[in-house]
Structure formats: C-alpha cells, structure tokens
C-alpha cells in the first residue's frame, strides 16, 4: 500500500545538508536513485534536483521503515523522516556534496512506485538517443540534464536582467502572423474563420521589432520563440529561441556594446569572465584569412602564396595562376602517411571537385618539385616540421567569373577558392583534433574566441541569371558612402551592407544589421533588384506603409539562446539544452507528434489532405 502525503512538508532538499546539520530532525522527499541492501541495514540514495543524500534504514532502530525499504526500488518516490548524523571517517564520500552526513530514517513513506525504467537516471550517459527522447521525463531526471536546464535558466535570467538594466523593454510579438519571404519554409496555421487563409508561425520577429521602433519604444528585447521548417542538424531545431533586440538611433557600435554586455553577464554566471570589446573583421578579411564568414580563431590563418612561385610553376601543377593559391596550415599534427591523406580527402566537401578546385596535400612531393618556393611557403605560414601543409587552388580549366566588381572586392570565383581552403582547413583540424589539441578547453576566457564580422556584401551575383540578388533580408541598410557614391546602380558588387555577425569558435551565434528607415532608400533598393512598386507592396505592404509615418533610424540583432547554452554546457547538440526537443526528422518521440487529425477537424478548417504515391 502506498502512503499519503497528508500535511507533511519537506524541511530540506537532498543537496542541502552538511556536517553542521548533524543532530537535526529533517524531512526529505525525492526519488530513490540507488538502493543497497546489507541485511539489517538498507541504504537509499535519495535524489531531487538539488542533489543526493544517503538515507539509512536500520532494522533495529525503525523496523517498519526498514520493511518498507525492502520493497522500494529505483525511481520510487519516497519521504524520509529522521535525524542527520555524521558518517564515520572511513565512509565519507568526497564525491558527494552531502558526503559527510547521512539521514537515519525513523519513518519512510512510499509516496509512489515506479515501473522498471528502460534506463536508469542514475547513469551518466545513455547511448540510445531515441530512447532518451521517448522517455524524456526520465532523461531529464539525470544530473547532467538538470545541470543543463539550470544553466540555461541562469543564462536567460542574466541576459534579461542586463537588458532591463540598460533600458530595454521586453515586448511579446505574435505567434500567428502573415507569411513573408524570409529564407526558410514557414509553418502554416489554417484559419477556421477565414476559409482558405493561413497564419504563419514567425521565423523571427523581424518586422514586428522594426515596427516597435516606429512605435517609439526606443529599446526592445524579447526571448523570442521562432519557427522554421528546414532540414535539421545538431545545432538546428524546427522551434528555437533567440535573444531578439532592436535599438532606435544606433550606430553599429551601439549594438556591439549591448551584445558584448549581455554575453559577458551570461558567461559570468557560467564561470567565465569575458574581456570586451571583441575583435572585428570585415567579410572579405574573414574569407581571405580563414575561408569562411564565421572563422574559428583558434586555428591558424590561411595564406595566399601565388607570388612565391616562379613563372610556369603553377601551370606545371595544372593550376590557374590568375586565381588565388592558398596555403593551409594545421600545427602539431605530424607527417601524414599516404593512407591518412587518402582518408582525409574523403572528408573534403564533394563540391570542391565540382567547382574545379584542386587540393595539393602531398607537401613532400611539392618540396621536391619546387624546393625554393616551398621553403618560402613555410616561412610565410610559420610552419614547422610537425605541421600539416596543403595548397588549395583552381584547376587550370577554371576561368574567372564575369560579374562586375570593384578593385579589391573578391569575385565569386575567388571566394570559392578561399571557401574551399577554409573547408579543407576545418576538415584537417577536426580530423586531427586529438593531436593538435587546439580545441581543448583550458578553463579560462581563451576557450571562447569571439569575433564580429562586418561589411557583408549587400548583393550576391547569380551566375545562372547573370544578375544581382539580395544577400540579406531586404530591409538591411547599405553603407551610407556606397549610397552617396551611387554604387547601387554603377557598381552593385562593391556595395557593403551595414550587417554584422557575432561568431564564437567558428559558430555563428547571431546576425543583425542597421535597417533602412527611409522610404526613398527602400524603394531604390527594390528597384535595383528589378522589383516593381506593385510587387514590393504585395509582399511587404503593411510594413512599407508603416515606414511612411516617421520611422527613426534603427538596428538590432538576434542571437541563438540555444546555441549559447549548448556551448557553455559543453554539449554537442541543441537537444541537450532544450527540455523537449525534436529529432533530426522533426518528430517529438515523447508525445508522438506530428500525427494525423480527424476528418471533423479538417472539415472545420476547410482542408482536405491528399497523400502522394
């Protein structure tokens, strides 16, 4: 028979008692983490969110409690009433915060029993993730998951308090809005009242937060839920949370200072002190130095080495000398065998060969062919004998692209070469992380390399249509200097966006921009892309109308809260810091969603489903 709780209340949590509590009468409640039966003595490790306390059931002191202890099993819910006593010196458990004491039970109440679980929450790791997600309520009892969710709470609270202290108002924006083109597919919600019409769940509160600036709120933030119907991976979920903010009358520096402030507050609660300001780098610099617009600063930079080769050398290698030849260095890996090089090539993205990119990674052979040039490559890159070196270049059959561009601005073909070098750099670094140890944590702020990437291209060149398209959402402001110089029409490839990303250890934490606040500029942007006034009104009419009523200069950013929590928890997946996540196939295994619905529900919504063969 199970016991009733009655009027009983716990006096302490299971992680609270210490040696100073010896002799106190206490009431603890929680789950049986482990049970050890030593005959007349039964030991229960009692667990709650705050920790574990050992409870002793002595047959001589409390035979009734001992008898109940014989029946309980792991994950039973119990209440222990008794006195705290010090453990003997030889049985102190230094691994437990409560390891100096135990509670000698005078009474044990069995508040609920439990089926034999598919896995034990007492285990440190569960191999089968699908089982974990199906029985998420058991998985969340594990100390690791309790720690992760507590850390996420602390991070969120620190950010909310910081922004509130800086004069930001937290404003909720709608979950059901209209569908607007934002890059990913929308989740749609059919309307029962308006047959054939749909709401869309927001991919972000972008237009709403800009309208809040038009509304005069000056400083807005929201811990915002967002929804995107896109392919999933370890750091992407269909529903996620972002730290969303917008500021009136800002410069880029205003946004940077706010973000650096709340990130410092968030990291401090996780035990790390950051030292703003974070370094800055333009988009073109990031590509030239790292081959990616979200560089991991823990790895060495790339080096362009065209000039070290004598005339004709690159042609001998069947490489186009007019395009970049980029050296990749990863330190302290050691010389790679032929098999290791072959295995490594399998990790390079398949599109490298499709784009005509060559990876020359047999450096010993290159040194025999061009000893003087390769010595200069070592000098330029600072490579030692134990460092891996490779050259990335365009095959001689690859031609430069035809898009117009300003001097000093990378062409799309040049970007391809640098991006290929960046991909090779990451593949080598990730494959041999156990050798170079550049990713290992040192326990200080050097573990977290932040970077602001700025001056993204405003337009992207489409090789198929031979035309320019948006690189960002259409409300991002171009650089004022580029507007004044008329480059929107005379030199679109040189137009820079007032857009910026915050990057941490090669992961993009968030993106933002200074917005267009003037109607004439907004119309000019649309026209530069060949969009008529009628088309712009059809797609963004309500927002364009709002711009007509005195819009202040404004800008903002959105950072992924889940990603921040994942990095600070040392987790490999967002699922480790989200209470009820979806699988890679966007399925909630615990509640078995999504599921079909009844014909009655569909009829109410004026919907009929047709399954494709």
Buried (B, 14 or more C-beta within 10 A) or exposed (E): EEBEEEEBEBBBBBBBBEEEBBEBEBBBBBBBBBBEEEEEBBBBBBBBBBBBBBBBBBBEBBEEBBEBBEEBEBBBBBBBBBBBBEBEEEEBBEEBBBBBBBBBBBBBBBBEEBEEBEBBBBEEEBEEBEBBBBBBEBBBBBBBBBEBBEBBEBBBEBBBEBBEEBEBEEBEBEBEBEBBEBEBEBBEBBBEEEEEEBBBBBBBBBBBBBBBBBEEBBBBBBBBBBBBBEEBEEBBBBBBBBBBBBBBEBEBEBBBBBBBBBBBBBBBBBEBEBEEEBEBBBBBBBBBBBBBBBBBBBBBBBBBBBEBBEEEBBEEBEBBBBBBBBBBBBBEBEEBEEEBBEEBBEEBBEEBBEBBBBBBBBBEEBBEEBEEBBEBBBEBBEBEEEBBBBBBBBBBEBEEBEBEBEEEBBBBBBBBBBBBBBBBBBBBBEBBBEBBEBBEEEEEEEBBBBBBBBBBBBBBBEEEEEBBEBBBBBBBBBBEEBBEEEBBEEBBBBBBBBBBBBBBBBBBBBBBBBBBBEEEBBBBBBBBBEBEEEEBEEBBEEBBEBBEEEBEBBBBBBBBBBBBBBBBBEBEBBBBBBEBBBBBEBBBBBEEEEEEEEEEEBEEBEBEEEEEE
